[in-house]
Amino acid sequence: MQIPHESILLRIFLGEADRCGHQPLFEALVLKARELGLAGATVLRGPMGFGKSSRLHTAKILRLSEDLPVVVEIVDSEEKIQNFLPVIASMMGSGLVTLEKVKVLQYGEKPETKG
C-alpha cells in the first residue's frame, strides 16, 4: 500500500482513562483504523498534560495519575482521513481532534538502489 506524498496527519488528543464500551478509547480507535484499512496508527502516552478542564494529569511519583494524556496519530490520504472522522465522532465523547497537511517522504521499506 502506498500513501500520497501530500497527505493528512490526524491527531486525536484524549485521556488514558477514556473508554469506548469495554476497552480503552485509544485502543478502539487504532483497531477501527486498522479494520478500515488506514495506512497506520501510533499511540503516544504523555507524562504530563491538561485539557479543557485545566486539571493537571501527571506521572510524577507523588501525584500518580490514572488518566495520563494520550495522542493517537494517523497519516493517510485526505479522502481516507475524512471518511474516518465520522467514525471518530461516534466513538468518543470529549477530546481534541486536529488535522494538518504533511508531506510523506517514506512509507514502508526503502526501495533498493542499483549501484
MODELLER restraints for C-alpha pairs under 7 A, 6 or more apart:
rsr = mdl.restraints
at = mdl.atoms
rsr.add(forms.Gaussian(group=physical.xy_distance, feature=features.Distance(at['CA:3:A'], at['CA:76:A']), mean=5.99, stdev=0.5))
rsr.add(forms.Gaussian(group=physical.xy_distance, feature=features.Distance(at['CA:3:A'], at['CA:77:A']), mean=6.20, stdev=0.5))
rsr.add(forms.Gaussian(group=physical.xy_distance, feature=features.Distance(at['CA:4:A'], at['CA:77:A']), mean=6.10, stdev=0.5))
rsr.add(forms.Gaussian(group=physical.xy_distance, feature=features.Distance(at['CA:5:A'], at['CA:103:A']), mean=5.25, stdev=0.5))
rsr.add(forms.Gaussian(group=physical.xy_distance, feature=features.Distance(at['CA:5:A'], at['CA:104:A']), mean=4.54, stdev=0.5))
rsr.add(forms.Gaussian(group=physical.xy_distance, feature=features.Distance(at['CA:5:A'], at['CA:105:A']), mean=6.63, stdev=0.5))
rsr.add(forms.Gaussian(group=physical.xy_distance, feature=features.Distance(at['CA:6:A'], at['CA:102:A']), mean=6.05, stdev=0.5))
rsr.add(forms.Gaussian(group=physical.xy_distance, feature=features.Distance(at['CA:6:A'], at['CA:103:A']), mean=4.90, stdev=0.5))
rsr.add(forms.Gaussian(group=physical.xy_distance, feature=features.Distance(at['CA:6:A'], at['CA:104:A']), mean=6.42, stdev=0.5))
rsr.add(forms.Gaussian(group=physical.xy_distance, feature=features.Distance(at['CA:7:A'], at['CA:75:A']), mean=6.70, stdev=0.5))
rsr.add(forms.Gaussian(group=physical.xy_distance, feature=features.Distance(at['CA:7:A'], at['CA:76:A']), mean=5.56, stdev=0.5))
rsr.add(forms.Gaussian(group=physical.xy_distance, feature=features.Distance(at['CA:7:A'], at['CA:77:A']), mean=4.78, stdev=0.5))
rsr.add(forms.Gaussian(group=physical.xy_distance, feature=features.Distance(at['CA:7:A'], at['CA:78:A']), mean=5.93, stdev=0.5))
rsr.add(forms.Gaussian(group=physical.xy_distance, feature=features.Distance(at['CA:7:A'], at['CA:101:A']), mean=5.95, stdev=0.5))
rsr.add(forms.Gaussian(group=physical.xy_distance, feature=features.Distance(at['CA:7:A'], at['CA:102:A']), mean=5.36, stdev=0.5))
rsr.add(forms.Gaussian(group=physical.xy_distance, feature=features.Distance(at['CA:7:A'], at['CA:103:A']), mean=6.14, stdev=0.5))
rsr.add(forms.Gaussian(group=physical.xy_distance, feature=features.Distance(at['CA:7:A'], at['CA:104:A']), mean=6.74, stdev=0.5))
rsr.add(forms.Gaussian(group=physical.xy_distance, feature=features.Distance(at['CA:8:A'], at['CA:75:A']), mean=5.60, stdev=0.5))
rsr.add(forms.Gaussian(group=physical.xy_distance, feature=features.Distance(at['CA:8:A'], at['CA:76:A']), mean=5.71, stdev=0.5))
rsr.add(forms.Gaussian(group=physical.xy_distance, feature=features.Distance(at['CA:8:A'], at['CA:77:A']), mean=5.94, stdev=0.5))
rsr.add(forms.Gaussian(group=physical.xy_distance, feature=features.Distance(at['CA:8:A'], at['CA:78:A']), mean=5.46, stdev=0.5))
rsr.add(forms.Gaussian(group=physical.xy_distance, feature=features.Distance(at['CA:8:A'], at['CA:99:A']), mean=6.52, stdev=0.5))
rsr.add(forms.Gaussian(group=physical.xy_distance, feature=features.Distance(at['CA:8:A'], at['CA:100:A']), mean=5.64, stdev=0.5))
rsr.add(forms.Gaussian(group=physical.xy_distance, feature=features.Distance(at['CA:8:A'], at['CA:101:A']), mean=4.68, stdev=0.5))
rsr.add(forms.Gaussian(group=physical.xy_distance, feature=features.Distance(at['CA:8:A'], at['CA:102:A']), mean=5.59, stdev=0.5))
rsr.add(forms.Gaussian(group=physical.xy_distance, feature=features.Distance(at['CA:9:A'], at['CA:73:A']), mean=6.88, stdev=0.5))
rsr.add(forms.Gaussian(group=physical.xy_distance, feature=features.Distance(at['CA:9:A'], at['CA:74:A']), mean=5.79, stdev=0.5))
rsr.add(forms.Gaussian(group=physical.xy_distance, feature=features.Distance(at['CA:9:A'], at['CA:75:A']), mean=4.53, stdev=0.5))
rsr.add(forms.Gaussian(group=physical.xy_distance, feature=features.Distance(at['CA:9:A'], at['CA:76:A']), mean=6.93, stdev=0.5))
rsr.add(forms.Gaussian(group=physical.xy_distance, feature=features.Distance(at['CA:9:A'], at['CA:99:A']), mean=5.59, stdev=0.5))
rsr.add(forms.Gaussian(group=physical.xy_distance, feature=features.Distance(at['CA:9:A'], at['CA:100:A']), mean=5.27, stdev=0.5))
rsr.add(forms.Gaussian(group=physical.xy_distance, feature=features.Distance(at['CA:9:A'], at['CA:101:A']), mean=6.21, stdev=0.5))
rsr.add(forms.Gaussian(group=physical.xy_distance, feature=features.Distance(at['CA:9:A'], at['CA:102:A']), mean=6.25, stdev=0.5))
rsr.add(forms.Gaussian(group=physical.xy_distance, feature=features.Distance(at['CA:10:A'], at['CA:73:A']), mean=5.66, stdev=0.5))
rsr.add(forms.Gaussian(group=physical.xy_distance, feature=features.Distance(at['CA:10:A'], at['CA:74:A']), mean=5.14, stdev=0.5))
rsr.add(forms.Gaussian(group=physical.xy_distance, feature=features.Distance(at['CA:10:A'], at['CA:75:A']), mean=6.22, stdev=0.5))
rsr.add(forms.Gaussian(group=physical.xy_distance, feature=features.Distance(at['CA:10:A'], at['CA:98:A']), mean=5.84, stdev=0.5))
rsr.add(forms.Gaussian(group=physical.xy_distance, feature=features.Distance(at['CA:10:A'], at['CA:99:A']), mean=4.76, stdev=0.5))
rsr.add(forms.Gaussian(group=physical.xy_distance, feature=features.Distance(at['CA:10:A'], at['CA:100:A']), mean=6.86, stdev=0.5))
rsr.add(forms.Gaussian(group=physical.xy_distance, feature=features.Distance(at['CA:11:A'], at['CA:71:A']), mean=6.50, stdev=0.5))
rsr.add(forms.Gaussian(group=physical.xy_distance, feature=features.Distance(at['CA:11:A'], at['CA:72:A']), mean=5.67, stdev=0.5))
rsr.add(forms.Gaussian(group=physical.xy_distance, feature=features.Distance(at['CA:11:A'], at['CA:73:A']), mean=4.70, stdev=0.5))
rsr.add(forms.Gaussian(group=physical.xy_distance, feature=features.Distance(at['CA:11:A'], at['CA:74:A']), mean=6.67, stdev=0.5))
rsr.add(forms.Gaussian(group=physical.xy_distance, feature=features.Distance(at['CA:11:A'], at['CA:97:A']), mean=5.68, stdev=0.5))
rsr.add(forms.Gaussian(group=physical.xy_distance, feature=features.Distance(at['CA:11:A'], at['CA:98:A']), mean=5.19, stdev=0.5))
rsr.add(forms.Gaussian(group=physical.xy_distance, feature=features.Distance(at['CA:11:A'], at['CA:99:A']), mean=6.45, stdev=0.5))
rsr.add(forms.Gaussian(group=physical.xy_distance, feature=features.Distance(at['CA:12:A'], at['CA:71:A']), mean=5.45, stdev=0.5))
rsr.add(forms.Gaussian(group=physical.xy_distance, feature=features.Distance(at['CA:12:A'], at['CA:72:A']), mean=5.05, stdev=0.5))
rsr.add(forms.Gaussian(group=physical.xy_distance, feature=features.Distance(at['CA:12:A'], at['CA:73:A']), mean=6.58, stdev=0.5))
rsr.add(forms.Gaussian(group=physical.xy_distance, feature=features.Distance(at['CA:12:A'], at['CA:96:A']), mean=5.82, stdev=0.5))
rsr.add(forms.Gaussian(group=physical.xy_distance, feature=features.Distance(at['CA:12:A'], at['CA:97:A']), mean=4.57, stdev=0.5))
rsr.add(forms.Gaussian(group=physical.xy_distance, feature=features.Distance(at['CA:12:A'], at['CA:98:A']), mean=6.60, stdev=0.5))
rsr.add(forms.Gaussian(group=physical.xy_distance, feature=features.Distance(at['CA:13:A'], at['CA:70:A']), mean=5.95, stdev=0.5))
rsr.add(forms.Gaussian(group=physical.xy_distance, feature=features.Distance(at['CA:13:A'], at['CA:71:A']), mean=4.61, stdev=0.5))
rsr.add(forms.Gaussian(group=physical.xy_distance, feature=features.Distance(at['CA:13:A'], at['CA:72:A']), mean=6.70, stdev=0.5))
rsr.add(forms.Gaussian(group=physical.xy_distance, feature=features.Distance(at['CA:13:A'], at['CA:95:A']), mean=5.68, stdev=0.5))
rsr.add(forms.Gaussian(group=physical.xy_distance, feature=features.Distance(at['CA:13:A'], at['CA:96:A']), mean=5.01, stdev=0.5))
rsr.add(forms.Gaussian(group=physical.xy_distance, feature=features.Distance(at['CA:13:A'], at['CA:97:A']), mean=6.32, stdev=0.5))
rsr.add(forms.Gaussian(group=physical.xy_distance, feature=features.Distance(at['CA:14:A'], at['CA:69:A']), mean=6.02, stdev=0.5))
rsr.add(forms.Gaussian(group=physical.xy_distance, feature=features.Distance(at['CA:14:A'], at['CA:70:A']), mean=5.34, stdev=0.5))
rsr.add(forms.Gaussian(group=physical.xy_distance, feature=features.Distance(at['CA:14:A'], at['CA:71:A']), mean=6.33, stdev=0.5))
rsr.add(forms.Gaussian(group=physical.xy_distance, feature=features.Distance(at['CA:14:A'], at['CA:95:A']), mean=5.01, stdev=0.5))
rsr.add(forms.Gaussian(group=physical.xy_distance, feature=features.Distance(at['CA:14:A'], at['CA:96:A']), mean=6.83, stdev=0.5))
rsr.add(forms.Gaussian(group=physical.xy_distance, feature=features.Distance(at['CA:15:A'], at['CA:67:A']), mean=5.41, stdev=0.5))
rsr.add(forms.Gaussian(group=physical.xy_distance, feature=features.Distance(at['CA:15:A'], at['CA:68:A']), mean=5.73, stdev=0.5))
rsr.add(forms.Gaussian(group=physical.xy_distance, feature=features.Distance(at['CA:15:A'], at['CA:69:A']), mean=4.74, stdev=0.5))
rsr.add(forms.Gaussian(group=physical.xy_distance, feature=features.Distance(at['CA:15:A'], at['CA:70:A']), mean=5.46, stdev=0.5))
rsr.add(forms.Gaussian(group=physical.xy_distance, feature=features.Distance(at['CA:16:A'], at['CA:67:A']), mean=4.76, stdev=0.5))
rsr.add(forms.Gaussian(group=physical.xy_distance, feature=features.Distance(at['CA:16:A'], at['CA:68:A']), mean=5.27, stdev=0.5))
rsr.add(forms.Gaussian(group=physical.xy_distance, feature=features.Distance(at['CA:16:A'], at['CA:69:A']), mean=5.97, stdev=0.5))
rsr.add(forms.Gaussian(group=physical.xy_distance, feature=features.Distance(at['CA:16:A'], at['CA:70:A']), mean=5.75, stdev=0.5))
rsr.add(forms.Gaussian(group=physical.xy_distance, feature=features.Distance(at['CA:17:A'], at['CA:24:A']), mean=6.73, stdev=0.5))
rsr.add(forms.Gaussian(group=physical.xy_distance, feature=features.Distance(at['CA:17:A'], at['CA:66:A']), mean=6.75, stdev=0.5))
rsr.add(forms.Gaussian(group=physical.xy_distance, feature=features.Distance(at['CA:17:A'], at['CA:67:A']), mean=4.94, stdev=0.5))
rsr.add(forms.Gaussian(group=physical.xy_distance, feature=features.Distance(at['CA:18:A'], at['CA:24:A']), mean=6.02, stdev=0.5))
rsr.add(forms.Gaussian(group=physical.xy_distance, feature=features.Distance(at['CA:18:A'], at['CA:25:A']), mean=5.46, stdev=0.5))
rsr.add(forms.Gaussian(group=physical.xy_distance, feature=features.Distance(at['CA:19:A'], at['CA:25:A']), mean=4.44, stdev=0.5))
rsr.add(forms.Gaussian(group=physical.xy_distance, feature=features.Distance(at['CA:20:A'], at['CA:28:A']), mean=6.56, stdev=0.5))
rsr.add(forms.Gaussian(group=physical.xy_distance, feature=features.Distance(at['CA:20:A'], at['CA:91:A']), mean=6.14, stdev=0.5))
rsr.add(forms.Gaussian(group=physical.xy_distance, feature=features.Distance(at['CA:20:A'], at['CA:92:A']), mean=6.96, stdev=0.5))
rsr.add(forms.Gaussian(group=physical.xy_distance, feature=features.Distance(at['CA:26:A'], at['CA:72:A']), mean=6.63, stdev=0.5))
rsr.add(forms.Gaussian(group=physical.xy_distance, feature=features.Distance(at['CA:30:A'], at['CA:41:A']), mean=6.05, stdev=0.5))
rsr.add(forms.Gaussian(group=physical.xy_distance, feature=features.Distance(at['CA:34:A'], at['CA:40:A']), mean=6.97, stdev=0.5))
rsr.add(forms.Gaussian(group=physical.xy_distance, feature=features.Distance(at['CA:38:A'], at['CA:76:A']), mean=6.52, stdev=0.5))
rsr.add(forms.Gaussian(group=physical.xy_distance, feature=features.Distance(at['CA:38:A'], at['CA:80:A']), mean=6.92, stdev=0.5))
rsr.add(forms.Gaussian(group=physical.xy_distance, feature=features.Distance(at['CA:39:A'], at['CA:75:A']), mean=6.75, stdev=0.5))
rsr.add(forms.Gaussian(group=physical.xy_distance, feature=features.Distance(at['CA:39:A'], at['CA:76:A']), mean=5.81, stdev=0.5))
rsr.add(forms.Gaussian(group=physical.xy_distance, feature=features.Distance(at['CA:40:A'], at['CA:74:A']), mean=6.01, stdev=0.5))
rsr.add(forms.Gaussian(group=physical.xy_distance, feature=features.Distance(at['CA:40:A'], at['CA:75:A']), mean=6.84, stdev=0.5))
rsr.add(forms.Gaussian(group=physical.xy_distance, feature=features.Distance(at['CA:41:A'], at['CA:72:A']), mean=6.79, stdev=0.5))
rsr.add(forms.Gaussian(group=physical.xy_distance, feature=features.Distance(at['CA:41:A'], at['CA:73:A']), mean=5.59, stdev=0.5))
rsr.add(forms.Gaussian(group=physical.xy_distance, feature=features.Distance(at['CA:41:A'], at['CA:74:A']), mean=4.61, stdev=0.5))
rsr.add(forms.Gaussian(group=physical.xy_distance, feature=features.Distance(at['CA:42:A'], at['CA:72:A']), mean=5.65, stdev=0.5))
rsr.add(forms.Gaussian(group=physical.xy_distance, feature=features.Distance(at['CA:42:A'], at['CA:73:A']), mean=5.23, stdev=0.5))
rsr.add(forms.Gaussian(group=physical.xy_distance, feature=features.Distance(at['CA:42:A'], at['CA:74:A']), mean=6.66, stdev=0.5))
rsr.add(forms.Gaussian(group=physical.xy_distance, feature=features.Distance(at['CA:43:A'], at['CA:70:A']), mean=6.84, stdev=0.5))
rsr.add(forms.Gaussian(group=physical.xy_distance, feature=features.Distance(at['CA:43:A'], at['CA:71:A']), mean=5.71, stdev=0.5))
rsr.add(forms.Gaussian(group=physical.xy_distance, feature=features.Distance(at['CA:43:A'], at['CA:72:A']), mean=4.51, stdev=0.5))
rsr.add(forms.Gaussian(group=physical.xy_distance, feature=features.Distance(at['CA:43:A'], at['CA:73:A']), mean=6.45, stdev=0.5))
rsr.add(forms.Gaussian(group=physical.xy_distance, feature=features.Distance(at['CA:44:A'], at['CA:70:A']), mean=5.63, stdev=0.5))
rsr.add(forms.Gaussian(group=physical.xy_distance, feature=features.Distance(at['CA:44:A'], at['CA:71:A']), mean=5.09, stdev=0.5))
rsr.add(forms.Gaussian(group=physical.xy_distance, feature=features.Distance(at['CA:44:A'], at['CA:72:A']), mean=6.36, stdev=0.5))
rsr.add(forms.Gaussian(group=physical.xy_distance, feature=features.Distance(at['CA:45:A'], at['CA:69:A']), mean=5.99, stdev=0.5))
rsr.add(forms.Gaussian(group=physical.xy_distance, feature=features.Distance(at['CA:45:A'], at['CA:70:A']), mean=4.56, stdev=0.5))
rsr.add(forms.Gaussian(group=physical.xy_distance, feature=features.Distance(at['CA:45:A'], at['CA:71:A']), mean=6.52, stdev=0.5))
rsr.add(forms.Gaussian(group=physical.xy_distance, feature=features.Distance(at['CA:46:A'], at['CA:68:A']), mean=6.31, stdev=0.5))
rsr.add(forms.Gaussian(group=physical.xy_distance, feature=features.Distance(at['CA:46:A'], at['CA:69:A']), mean=5.04, stdev=0.5))
rsr.add(forms.Gaussian(group=physical.xy_distance, feature=features.Distance(at['CA:46:A'], at['CA:70:A']), mean=5.90, stdev=0.5))
rsr.add(forms.Gaussian(group=physical.xy_distance, feature=features.Distance(at['CA:47:A'], at['CA:58:A']), mean=5.69, stdev=0.5))
rsr.add(forms.Gaussian(group=physical.xy_distance, feature=features.Distance(at['CA:47:A'], at['CA:59:A']), mean=5.19, stdev=0.5))
rsr.add(forms.Gaussian(group=physical.xy_distance, feature=features.Distance(at['CA:47:A'], at['CA:68:A']), mean=6.59, stdev=0.5))
rsr.add(forms.Gaussian(group=physical.xy_distance, feature=features.Distance(at['CA:48:A'], at['CA:57:A']), mean=5.49, stdev=0.5))
rsr.add(forms.Gaussian(group=physical.xy_distance, feature=features.Distance(at['CA:48:A'], at['CA:58:A']), mean=4.28, stdev=0.5))
rsr.add(forms.Gaussian(group=physical.xy_distance, feature=features.Distance(at['CA:48:A'], at['CA:59:A']), mean=6.38, stdev=0.5))
rsr.add(forms.Gaussian(group=physical.xy_distance, feature=features.Distance(at['CA:48:A'], at['CA:68:A']), mean=6.63, stdev=0.5))
rsr.add(forms.Gaussian(group=physical.xy_distance, feature=features.Distance(at['CA:48:A'], at['CA:69:A']), mean=6.62, stdev=0.5))
rsr.add(forms.Gaussian(group=physical.xy_distance, feature=features.Distance(at['CA:49:A'], at['CA:56:A']), mean=5.93, stdev=0.5))
rsr.add(forms.Gaussian(group=physical.xy_distance, feature=features.Distance(at['CA:49:A'], at['CA:57:A']), mean=5.38, stdev=0.5))
rsr.add(forms.Gaussian(group=physical.xy_distance, feature=features.Distance(at['CA:49:A'], at['CA:58:A']), mean=6.64, stdev=0.5))
rsr.add(forms.Gaussian(group=physical.xy_distance, feature=features.Distance(at['CA:49:A'], at['CA:69:A']), mean=5.94, stdev=0.5))
rsr.add(forms.Gaussian(group=physical.xy_distance, feature=features.Distance(at['CA:50:A'], at['CA:56:A']), mean=4.84, stdev=0.5))
rsr.add(forms.Gaussian(group=physical.xy_distance, feature=features.Distance(at['CA:50:A'], at['CA:57:A']), mean=6.00, stdev=0.5))
rsr.add(forms.Gaussian(group=physical.xy_distance, feature=features.Distance(at['CA:57:A'], at['CA:65:A']), mean=5.89, stdev=0.5))
rsr.add(forms.Gaussian(group=physical.xy_distance, feature=features.Distance(at['CA:57:A'], at['CA:67:A']), mean=6.54, stdev=0.5))
rsr.add(forms.Gaussian(group=physical.xy_distance, feature=features.Distance(at['CA:57:A'], at['CA:68:A']), mean=5.56, stdev=0.5))
rsr.add(forms.Gaussian(group=physical.xy_distance, feature=features.Distance(at['CA:58:A'], at['CA:64:A']), mean=6.61, stdev=0.5))
rsr.add(forms.Gaussian(group=physical.xy_distance, feature=features.Distance(at['CA:58:A'], at['CA:65:A']), mean=5.68, stdev=0.5))
rsr.add(forms.Gaussian(group=physical.xy_distance, feature=features.Distance(at['CA:58:A'], at['CA:68:A']), mean=6.32, stdev=0.5))
rsr.add(forms.Gaussian(group=physical.xy_distance, feature=features.Distance(at['CA:59:A'], at['CA:65:A']), mean=5.86, stdev=0.5))
